[in-house]
Amino acid sequence: MKVSIISIMENMPKDLTDIEKVRYLYLEIGKVISYNVEYIYSIDTRYAKDIYDEKITIDSIEKNNYQNKIMLLCKQASEILNEALNEINIKSRCIGFEEGSQYHVDVLVNIHNKRYCLNLIKDVANIQKGLRTTGFATTRKLYDGTNCDTIKQDDLKIIDKKLGYCRNNMYMDDAISMLKEEIKDVENIKKYIIQENPNLNNKKISKDTILKYKIQFIYKFIKNNLCEKDKMEIVEIKAFYKKLFKEFLSKTERDIIRFYDFYYKSDNQIKHSTISEIQFKDEKIHYIYDDKQRKFTEITKENLKELSKSVKFFSKEPEQER
């Protein structure tokens, strides 16, 4: 699907207040952008600066054939959002930018004598999975020491219900909380394990086996594709699953999980994906992200070996991505 910011603006509901218009653009633009994974692996290089300095405007998006997602950074995401807001006569500006530096950039919106700070890039994965946002009108102090105004989550929920983002009075967070209560009960996990392996003795289920099936359960069942405009890219995919791991697993349990990103050529385009490696005491298990099913599926050692011949892996997972 071709990305069009103009189409997003044209499809904006007519009966919105100014802050609802801001929220609408924030959510809809968040559905069609992705953090540029090439930047993560090119940090401290000339190529990284070229990525940061790239100018992307609404006009250039319309002229170019961006399919599925626009790969960008905080700076470009904020500039696109700011331009869209200015187009509908909402007073806003980008903040945090300094010529020649790769600083983080947000958008500052002025509505009815209130100043709201928007960190769109922080919320891309949240938006694409229907989670509560954490970068929209939250507590922030500007570089000059001025405090920004905030909007409470309950008030955002009212807006989100009107926009159709909060469905059935629930965010994905609410579903995660309910599942978390289920998984917290070890006996529930054991029932799931026995269901998957009827010949296994309940009393002989080890801690590693419980962890193995907790991770399998997360990869197999916890997803939410309803809010995805189109398939997610790997930075947002990993952010979503890392959020799940943080909710369901202890730090010690999370420490055995690593992601390895790779790229390959398909239909004359460079595409990215990722593999999750789980290092247990006596074995390694690998999951690969399946674009068609939009979830991780287990991959055998043999298939992983064959895959390695046809794709190129990025270097080891960057520390800042863990």
DRENTIMAR-479376 format. One record per residue: y, z, x of N, C-alpha, C, CB in turn; residue in three letters. Coordinates in pm, whole numbers, plus 32768, in hexadecimal, padded with zeros to 4 digits. Atoms other than C-alpha are relative to their C-alpha. Last residue first. Glycine has a CB too. Example, Ala and Ser with C-alpha at 12.3 -4.5 7.8 and 13.67 -1.06 7.14 Angstrom:
residues 2
7F897FFA7FAE7F9682CA8557806D80497FB3802E7F728029ser
7F89800080597E3E830C84CE80788000805A8003807D7F9Dala
***
This chain:
residues 322
806F7FA980257E3F89888706802880627F947FCC804B8078arg
803D802D807D7F3E886E870D7F92805E7FD17FC87F758011glu
7FA57FE7806F8027891488097FC57FD47F7B80847FBA8017gln
7FF97F7180237F0689318900805580167F84803980518076glu
7F8D7FB97FC97ECC87B988FB800580917FD080827FB87FDBpro
7FA07FD480657D69874C88A080738050803D7FBA80547F97glu
80247F8480457CC086B589CF8070802C7FA37FE0806E8065lys
80267F917FA97D3285538A297FDF807A7FAB807280218064ser
7F8C7FC77FBE7D31843F89267FCD806F805C806980367F98phe
7FD47F7880217BE5839D88E28082801F80487F9380678026phe
7FC37FBE7F8D7BAF822788E5803580887FD680727FAA803Dlys
7F7B7FC880177ABD818887F18034803D80817FFE806A7F8Fval
7FA8806080437990809D8803808D80347FE47FC27FD67F7Fser
7FFE80807FBA78A7814588FB80697FA17FC77F777FBF7FF9lys
7FB47FF07F8378F382A5887F800D7F7E804E7FBF80698057ser
7F72800880217878823E872580558002807E802880747FA3leu
7FE3808D801C771C81FC87B080957FED7FE27FAB7FCF7F89glu
800D80487F81770D8358884B80227F6C7FEE7F72800F8039lys
7F877FDF7FB3778E83F2870A80007FB68085800980998018leu
7F92804F80387680833B86488084801A80488010801E7F6Aasn
801B808D7FE5757083C6872B80747FA97FCF7F7C7FD47FBEglu
7FE480187F737601852787277FF17F6C80227FA280548058lys
806B7FDC7FA37603851F85AB802A7FE480907F7F7FB47FDEthr
802B80747FB47742851C84DB7F98802B806780797FBA8045ile
80487FE47F837792861883CA7FD27F7E80417F88805D7FE6glu
809180068014789385AB82C97FBB801580877FD67F777FC1thr
805480007F887A03860B82BE7F6D7FF87FD8801B807E8055phe
802F7F7B7FD77AC685A781867FAF7FF180817FAA80437F8Flys
7F8F7FA67FEB7B82848680EC7FD380908019805E7FFC7F88arg
801D7F88804F7A4583DB80718072806680067F7F80418030gln
8027802980877AC4828980E27FE580777FA77F857FA68006lys
7F8C802A804F7B85830F820E7FDB7FDF7F7080417F878040asp
8024807C80447A5B83D0829980737FD87FA37F7B80117FB0asp
7FB48013807C7ACA84DB83927FE27F767FC9809880118018tyr
7F9D806A7FF079B4851E848A80497FED7F7D7FBE7F7B802File
7FD9803E807E78EE866284A380697F96801F8036806A7F99tyr
7F8980548008783686D785D880137FCA7F737FF77F8C8065his
800480538078774387F5861180847FB47FF77FE980587F7File
7F7E803780277701888D87647FEB7FAC7F8380417FAA8073lys
7FF3808D802575D5896C87A280917FDB7FE67FAC7FE37F84glu
807180527FD5754E8AB58827800D7F6C7FDF7F8380347FC2asp
80427FCA7F8A76788BA388207F977FA080367FC080877FE0lys
804A7F86801B77428ACF872E7FBA802C80817F997FEB7F8Ephe
80587FD47F93784889D3879C7FC180877FDD804E800A8085gln
80157F70801178E28924866F7F96802B80657FD480247F6Dile
80747FCF7FB6797687CD86BA7FF680987FEF800A7FDA8097glu
80007F6E7FF57A5C872785BF7F80802A8045800E80447F74ser
80847FC280067A9385B485F28010809580137F9F7FC4806Cile
80197F867FB37BD8850085AB7F7280327FEA8063806D7FDAthr
80547FA3804A7C6383B485347FE28078805A7F7C7FBB7FD0ser
80227F817FC37D6882B885987FA1804E7FA8807E8053801Chis
80137F93805F7D9F8148854E7FD1807D80497F9A7FD67F92lys
80337F897FBD7E31803386247FF780707F99805A8029807Aile
7FA97F8A7FFD7E547EFC854F7FBD8070804F8022802F7F71gln
7F9080187FA57DC17D9E857180678071800280457F807FDAasn
7FA4805B80477CE27DDC844280807FEA8050802280387F75asp
803E8030807B7C497F0384FF80667FAD7FB47FCB80767FA9ser
7FBD8075803B7C8F7F7786627FB27FD17F86800E7F8D8067lys
805180797FFC7C3080D586CF804C7F8F7FBC7F7580177FBCtyr
7FC5807480417CC9822787117FA97F858016808F7FE78035tyr
801F80817FC27C41837F875D80467F907FB57F697FE88004phe
7FC9807580447C9684EA871D7FDC7F80804B8098800B7FF3asp
7FEE806A7F9D7BBB860A878D802A7F817FB77F7E7FE98053tyr
7FF1808880337BCE874A86C180167FA0807480777FF87F9Aphe
7FA180567FBA7B448899873180067F777FBD7FD97FF18096arg
7FE68084803C7A9789B38676806A7FB78051802D800E7F6Cile
806E805A7FD779F88ADC872C80157F717FCC7F7A80367FCDile
7FF980257F737B3F8BA187257F917FA2802D7FFD807B8055asp
7FB1807C7FEF7B4A8B9E85AB7FFE7FCE808F809180187FD5arg
804B8070803C7A2D8C998591804A7F7C80137FE980197F6Aglu
807680167FAA7AD88D8786837FAF7F8A7FCC7FA8807E8007thr
7FD280457F877C208D5E85C47F8A7FE1805D80698055804Alys
7FBB7FA67FA47B6F8DB9847F802E7FB0807B7FA48077802Bser
80487FD57F897B1A8CA883868054806280537FDA7F878056leu
808C7FDD80177B768C58821D7FB8803D80787FB87F897FD4phe
80157FB4807B7CF38C4B820F7F7280387FF9801B7FA87F87glu
7FB57F827FF37D2F8BE583787FEA80597F8780967FE38012lys
80487FAB7FA27C198AE3835C80458088800E7FF67FBC8089phe
80787FCE80427CBD8A5682237FB3805F805B7FA77F8B7FD6leu
7FD17F9D80627E0E8A3B82D17F87803D7FB880617FBD7F98lys
7FE27F887FB17D60899183F48037806F7FA680657FDF8070lys
807D7FB97FE57CCA88A182F88015807C80567F9C7FA28044tyr
803A7FCE807C7E1F883F82717F828052801C7FDF7F8C7FA1phe
7FAC7F90802D7EC5882183C67FC5803F7F8280917FD07FE5ala
80207F8A7FB07DA1874E8442805280797FD380197FE48096lys
808A7FDA801F7DC7865583267FDD8080804A7F9D7F8F8025ile
7FFC7FB6807E7F42865583547F74802D7FD6803E7FA97F92glu
7FB27F867FE97F2A85F484C4800180577F8280927FDE802Cval
804B7F927FC37E0C85048479804F808080187FC87FD28081ile
8015801B7F717EAE842383797FD38081804480837FC98042glu
7FB27FB27FA17E85844E82037FE17FD3808E7FE380957FEFmet
804A7FAA7FA37E018340811C805E804780617F997FAE804Dlys
806780527FC17EE682C780077FC080588069803A7F79803Easp
7FCF808380257FE1836E7F227F9F7F968032808E7FE88039lys
7FF380607F937F1084A87F49802F7F797FCA7F7B7FF1804Cglu
7F7480107FD97F5C85A47E3780147F99807080388085802Acys
7FAC802880707E0E858A7D84808E7FE180288000806C7F99leu
7FCC80877FEB7D4085867EC380647FD57F947F8E7F9E8005asn
7FAE801B80757D0386FC7ED280437F798016806A80717FE8asn
7FA4806E7FE87BF687747FBD80517FED7F807FB37F7B8028lys
7F737FDE80147B12889E7FDF80597F8C80298025807E804File
7FCF7FEA808779AB883A7F98809780147FF17FBD80747FC8phe
80458048806B78F587AB80C2804980077F7A7F7680367FF0lys
7FF980917FED79D3880681E77FC97FB37F887FB47FD7807Dtyr
7F7280297FFB7A0E896B8170800B7F68800980478042807Aile
7FCB7FF2808878A0899A810D80917FD17FFA7FF680917FD0phe
80358071804D782A8914825E803980017F737F6680047FFCgln
7FB780777FD379108A0B830E7FD27F857FB27FED7FE98098ile
7F777FED802F78838B2A824180547F868024803F8080803Dlys
7FF9802D808B772A8A9A827D8088801D7FBF7F9280427FAEtyr
801D8090800977468AAD83F680107FCE7F717F717FE38032lys
7F8780467FD777E78C0583E27FEE7F6A7FF3802580258090leu
7F9A7FE8806876C28C8F831A807F7FB48020801E80977FF1ile
80278052807375CB8BED840A806480107F8E7F7380277FCFthr
7FE0808B7FDF76838C8085357FDE7FA27F8C7FB37FD4807Dasp
7F6E800F800C76798DDA8493802A7F70801D804980608060lys
7FAD7FCA7F9375008DB8846A80957FED7FE47FDC7FBE8085ser
7F8B80577FEE743A8D868327805E8040806580497FE77F77ile
7FFA802E7F7572F18E3A835380747FA1801B7F7E7FBC8025lys
7FEE7F8F7FA572FE8F0F821980107FD580917F8A805F7FF4lys
7F7D7FC1801273388DE48135801A806D8068800A803B7F75asn
800F7F75802C72068D2C81BC808980447FFE7F9D804E805Dasn
7FC67F9D7FA672458BB581CE7FF3808C7FC480947FE0801Dleu
806C7FBF7FB371568AD181138032806F805C7FB77F998052asn
80557FA9805372578A7980047F95804C804F7FBD7FAE7F96pro
807D7FF67FB5735289F181037FA180617FB9801A802F8093asn
800680757FA8748E897480517F7C7FFD804D807580028062glu
7FFC8076805674618A687F317FF37F7F805380837FFF7FAEgln
8087800D803873FA8B7480287FF67F857FA77FDA807F7FB0ile
805880287F9275418B3B80E77F717FEA7FCC8001806C8070ile
7FE3808D7FE376108B467FA57FA27FCB806C80937FEF802Ctyr
8036804C807175698C8C7F3D80147F6A80168044802B7F7Clys
809180057FEE75AF8D1580997FBD7FB27F8F7FC6808E8007lys
801C80637F99771D8CB780737F697FF28016804680268085ile
7FE58084803A772E8D737F2B7FE27F90806380927FF67FD2asn
80738021805576858E9E7FCB80137F797FBB7FEA806E7F96glu
806C80367FAC778A8E9D80E07F887FD77FAB7FD480688069val
807C7FB9802078A28ECE7FDE7F8C7FBF804B7FE680017F67asp
7FF47F7D7FBE79E08E4E80807F8280537FEC807B804C7FCAlys
803C80097F7B79738CF1801980048085804A80487F958052ile
808F801F800A79B38D337EA97FBD800780897FEB7F757FC2glu
80417F8980377B028DDF7EE07F697FEC7FF6803A80237F76glu
80027F9D7F947B6F8CC07FBF7FBA807F7FD3808F801F8030lys
8077801C7FAE7B0F8BCA7EB07FF18066807180087F72803Aleu
80767FE080527C0B8C6C7DC47F807FE9804F7FFF7FAA7F80met
80097F6F800E7D1B8C6F7ECE7F8480297FB0807D80377FBCser
80327FCB7F817CD98B017F257FED80987FF680627FDD8073ile
808E801F7FFB7D028A9E7DB87FC08038807E7FEA7F687FF8ala
80407FA980627E508B547DAD7F697FE97FFC803D7FE87F75asp
800B7F787FC97EC58AB37EF27FB3805B7FA1808B803B801Casp
807F7FFC7FB97E7D895A7E5A7FE8808B803C7FFD7F94806Emet
7FFC804A7F827F9F89A17D717F738004803C806B803C8063tyr
80417FD67F847F6B8A0A7C0A80247FA580747F6880027FEEmet
7FC37F817FD580218A067ABA7FC5803580827FF080687F92asn
80487F9580477F3788F37A42802C808B802D7F697FF08014asn
8050802D80727FD188137B4A7FB280747FC47F9F7F8F802Barg
80527F8A801E80F088757C317FB37FE37F7F805880837FF3cys
803D7FDD7F7F817387257CAC7FA5807A7FF1806E801C806Atyr
808E8022800181B4869B7B507FB9801F80827FEE7F707FE0gly
8016807A7FB3832D86947B827F6E7FD5800380328013808Eleu
7FB3806C8041836C87907A6B7FE67F7A8045809680218002lys
8047801D807E8257886F7AF180457F8D7FB77FFA807D7FA6lys
8078804D7FDF82F188537C4D7FAD7FDF7F857FAB804E8062asp
7FD9808A7FDF844688C17BCD7F847FAA8015805B7FFD807Eile
7FCB8037807D83B489F97B2880287F6D8014807B80537FCFile
80738022805582E58A397C60802C7FC47F7B7FAA807E7FE7lys
803380847FD7841C8A297D387F8D7FD37FA67FD280048092leu
7F9E8062803284AF8B487C6E7FD77F738028808C80208035asp
800E8005809383758C1A7CA280607F997FC5801B808A7FC2asp
80758050802383768BC27E177FEF7FF47F687F82803C803Dgln
807E7FB7800B84D68C4B7E3D7F8F7FA47FD4800E80757F9Flys
8031800F808985EF8B627EA97F7780437FFB7FF97F687FD4ile
808F8012801886B08BC37FE07FE47FEA7F6C7FB280798034thr
802C7FC9808088158BA5805F7F6C7FE07FEB80557FC67F8Aasp
80128061806D88528B6481CE7FD580487F817F977F958026cys
807F7FF8804988DF8C6D82B97FFA7F987F917FEC808D7FC5asn
7FF47FFC809289F88C0983A57F7580057FC0804E7F847FCCthr
80137F78803189C58C6585148007800D7F6980668059803Cgly
7F7F7FBC7FF48A598B2285A27FF9808F7FC9806C7FB17FB6asp
7FDF7FEF7F7388FB8A9F85E780878045801580007F798046tyr
7FD680787FBA889B8AD5847E802C8022808F80717FBA7FB4leu
7F7B7FE87FC787DA8C04840480237F858052800580848058lys
7FE2803A7F7D86B98BB3831F808C8029802C7FF47F667FFBarg
7F9F7FB37FB286118C5181F380127FC3808A7FD38093800Bthr
80307F7C7FD7855C8B418131806A804480557F7B7FF4804Fthr
7FA27F97802985F78A1F80747FCA808C801C80207FF37F6Bala
7F988028805F84C6893D809D8053807A7FD77FC27FBD7F83phe
7F8A802B7FB583F4897481D780767FDA7FA77FDD7F8D8057gly
7FCF7F907FB082CE8A3F8151807F7FDB804E7F95802E8062thr
7FB580297F898251896280378036807B804880737FA07FDBthr
7F767FD18003814389DB7F4C80467FD680808006809C7FEDarg
7FEC7F737FDF800E89027F6D809280287FE97FD9801B8092leu
7FD97FB480777FC787B97EBB8010809580167F9C7FEC7F97gly
80727FB880377F01871E7FD8802480597F8A7FBF8053806Clys
806B806080177FFA8610803E7F7F80417FCD7FE37FB6807Fgln
7FE0805A806E811A8700800F7F8B7FA57FDF807C7FAD8022ile
7FFD7FB1807C8085880F80EC80157FA67F86806F806B8006asn
808C7FE28025802C871281FB7FFA804E7F7E7FB9804E8071ala
8046807D80218193868E81FE7F7080197FD580027FA08079val
80457FFB8082823687E481E57FAC7F857FDF806580147F95asp
80557F88800782A88826834B7FA67FFE7F848056807E8000lys
8077801D7FAE832B86C083647F9D80767FFD80297FE18091ile
80638056804184158704823F7F807FEF8051803B7F797FE4leu
805280257F8C84D5882C82CD7F8A7FAD7FCD7FCE8080804Fasn
807D8043802085E9884D81C97FB97FD4807F80197F877FA4leu
803880427F8B8709894581EB7F767FC97FDC7FF680638079cys
80907FF67FF487CA899880B07FD07FB180797FBC7FCE7F7Ftyr
803080547F93893E89DF80A17F6A801A80148050801E8085arg
80757FC77FBD89D48A5C7F5B7FCE7F9F806A7F9080217F9Alys
7FD87F987FA08B358A107EE47F8A804C803D805B80627FBDasn
7FBC7F95804A8AB489477DB9801C807B80597FAC802A7F87his
7FFF8011809289C3887A7E8D8041807A7FC07F6F7FEB7FC9ile
7F977FB0804189E28847800680027FE17F6B808B7FE38040asn
7FCF8034808188A687CE80B4806780607FC77F8B7FEB7F9Cval
7FB27F98804488558805822580407FC37F84806E803D805Fleu
7F96803180588740872582AA804480787FBE7FC87F9C7F95val
80117FE2808E866B878983D580707FBB7FB17FFF809A7FE8asp
7F938027805A864A8708853D7FD980207F6F80227F69800Fval
802C8006808C8578879A8658807A7FE47FA87FB880867FD6his
7FF77F84804E8607874287AB7FC17FEC7F768093802C7FF3tyr
8066800D806885988625888F7FF880827FB17F767FDC803Dgln
80637F95800486DA861389587F9E7FEA7F8E804680897FF2ser
804C7FF97F8487B184EC89C27F96806C8004805D80158070gly
8016807E7FB888B2851A88AD7FB68018808380877FB8801Bglu
7FA580087F8D888C866887FD7FDB7F8480517FF880818058glu
800C80717FA587F5868586A280688009807180117F7C7FB3phe
80597FE07F9187CF87D885FC7FF57F9280677F7A801F7FCDgly
7FD27F987FA58860877F84A97F988016806F801B80857FB3ile
80687FD37FA38846864A83CF803B8068805F7FC67F888051cys
7FF580347F778941863182B47F8B803480538088802A8041arg
80617FCA7FA08954865E813C801C7FC7808A7F707FE07FD5ser
7FC27FE77F7E8A348628800E7F9B8042805E807D80597FF0lys
80167F737FDF896785977EF180378016808D7F6780277FF6ile
7F867FAE80018A00844F7E817FE780978009804D7FE47F83asn
7FF27FD0808A88BC839B7E2B807080677FF47F7A803D7FCFile
80018074805B88CD82C77F688010802C7F6E7F7D7FB18010glu
7F7980378002892E83FE802F800C7F8A7FA080297FD4808Casn
7FAB7FA2804987E4849E7FCF80907FCD7FF57FFE80898045leu
8023800C808E8720836A803C8057805D7FAB7F6A80217FEBala
7FCB807F803087D78363818C7FE57FF07F6A7FC37F8A804Eglu
7F6F7FF48007879084D581C480407F817FC9803A801F808Aasn
7FE17FAA8072862084A981738096800C7FED7FC1808B8012leu
8023804D8078860583828263802280517F837F6A7FDB8000ile
7F9D806B801086C3843C83767FE57FAE7F8380007FA5807Bglu
7F837FC5803285F185768345806A7F947FE9803580688064ser
801A7FCF808784AA84B68367808080377FC27F91806C8001ala
7FFE8072805C853583F884937FE8802A7F6F7F967F9A802Agln
7F7C80417FFF858F8538854B80067F8D7F9C80217FCD808Dlys
7FA37FB48055845785FB84E880877FB87FF48015808C8039cys
7FED7F767FD4837884EB857C806380457FA2803380058093leu
7F7D7FD87FCD82ED83A0850080008090802E806A7FED7F98leu
80197FA07F9481C182D5848D8086802380417F9C7FC78069met
7FA4801B7F9282158234833F7FE9806B806980977FFD7FCFile
7FA87F967FD080E3824A825E805F7FCA806C7FAE80768037lys
80397F7A800F8007816B81838061806E802A7F81800C8050asn
806E7FEC805E8082801B82047FD1809080037F8C7FA18021gln
80427F807FE981D77FE782A27F9580137F93806980767FFEtyr
80777FF3805582247E7282887FB5808280207FA37F878013asn
807F7FFC7FB783847E70830F7F8B80177FA08003806E806Basn
8015807F7FBB84B97DFE82517F7A7FF9804980707FE88063lys
8013806B806384B17F1A81557FE17F7A8043807D7FF17FA8glu
80807FE78043847B801D82667FE27F917F9C800080897FB8ile
8069802F7FA485967F8583357F7580177FC4800B80498088ser
7FFD80937FF886837FA8820A7F917FCC805B80897FD08034asp
80398032807D861F811181C97FFA7F688003805380307F85ile
7FA67FF380738664815B83367FB97FCD7F8380837FB18018thr
8042803180798586819B8464805D801C7F8A7F7380437FECile
7FAE7FF58078862C81BA85BA7FB67FC27F89808A7FBB8014lys
800B8072805C853C81F986D8805080197F807F6B7FE57FDDglu
7F818047801185C7830387C37FFA7F8D7F9B802E7FCB8084asp
7F9C7FA6803984A083F2879F80817FB47FDE801F80738061tyr
802B7FE18089839E82DF87D6806980557FBB7F78804A8001ile
7FEE807B804E845C825D89067FD980187F6E7FAB7F8D803Casp
7F70800C801B847783C2898C801C7F837FAC80507FFA8084lys
7FDE7F9C806482FE83EB896C80947FF87FD97FDF808D8034ala
802C8034808182C782A48A26802280617F8F7F687FE48001tyr
7F98805C802F839883248B497FDD7FCA7F7680137F8C8065arg
800580867FC482A384448B6F80727FAD7FC87F777FBA7FE6thr
7FCC7FFF7F7782BF85BC8B3A7FF07F7980477FB9806B8051asp
7F927FA37FE681E685AD89FF8024800380957FDB808E7FCFile
7FA980407F9D810F847589E18072805B802A80397F7F7FCAser
804B80187F847FE58513893180557FBE806D7F887FAA7FE3tyr
80417F837FD580B385B2881D7FBD7FED80877F98802D7F97ile
7F9B7FAB7FC18192847E88057FC1807F8038806E80247F9Btyr
7FE980367F798069839987C380648057804C80337F6E7FF9glu
805F7FC37FA4800B8479869C80147FCF80907F717FE47FD3val
803480637FA28146841085E27FA78042806A80747FB58044asn
7FD27FE17F798174850884C67FBA7FA480637FE680958024tyr
80627FB57FB1812E845B837D80398019808A7F787FB48009ser
7FE57FF77F71820483CC82667F9380518045808C803F801Aile
801180847FC081BD834A810780238002809580577F997FBAval
8083803D801B817B848A80417FE97F8080517FF47FE17F6Clys
80697FB97FB7829D854980DF7F767FC47FEC7FFD808F7FD6gly
7FF980357F77838B843E805B7F9480438055808D8017803Eile
802E808A8001831684977EFC80067FBF808B80527FAE7F9Eglu
808F800C801B832D860F7F2A7FCE7F71800E7FDF80357F75leu
80487FB37F998484861F7FCE7F697FED7FF1802480967FF8tyr
800080547F89850B850F7EE77FB28042807280907FE2802Dleu
804D807A801C84A285D57DB27FF77FA8807D80417FB07F8Dtyr
808F7FDC7FFC8522871E7E417FA87F857FEB7FE0806B7F95arg
801F7FE47F748679868A7E867F6B801E800F805580788035val
800080827FBC868485F47D297FDB8011809380897FBC7FF3lys
807F80408025861F87477C9A7FF57F76803F7FF47FF67F67glu
80677FC37FAC873D87E87D5D7F767FC77FDF7FFF80997FEEile
7FF180267F73883286EF7CC57F91803B80578088802E8034asp
7F8A7FC37FC687AF871B7B6280077FD780937FFE809C7FF1thr
800B7F987F9B86AF86237AE18088803980287FBA7FC9807Bleu
7FC87F84803786A8856379987FFD807480647FB580287F82asp
7F708006801C868384027A20803E80867FDD80187FA07F91lys
7FE07FE2808C852F841E7AC98097800D7FEA7FBA80817FD4pro
7FD87F758016852483817C26802180167F6D807A8024805Amet
805D7FBE805D846B82377C20802380927FE67F747FF78036asn
7FF780438083858D81737CBA7FA880447F977FD97F6D800Cglu
7F7F7FDE803B85A6826C7DDA800F7FC47F7480737FCF8059met
80017F70801D843382537E29808180287FBA7FEE80528082ile
80537FEF8078844580D97E0E7FF980927FD67F727FC98019ser
7FB0802F8072856880DA7F057FB2800F7F7E802A7F6C8014ile
7FAC7F8E8027849981AE7FF480587FD97F88805A802E8078ile
7F79802780288391809D7FFF804E807A7FD17FFC7F957F8Fser
7FA57F8F8015824380C180B2808B7FCC7FDE8004805B807Dval
7F8380097FB381567F9D8085805B80757FDC80487F7A7FE6lys
7F8780008053800080008000807D80008056800180797FA2met
***
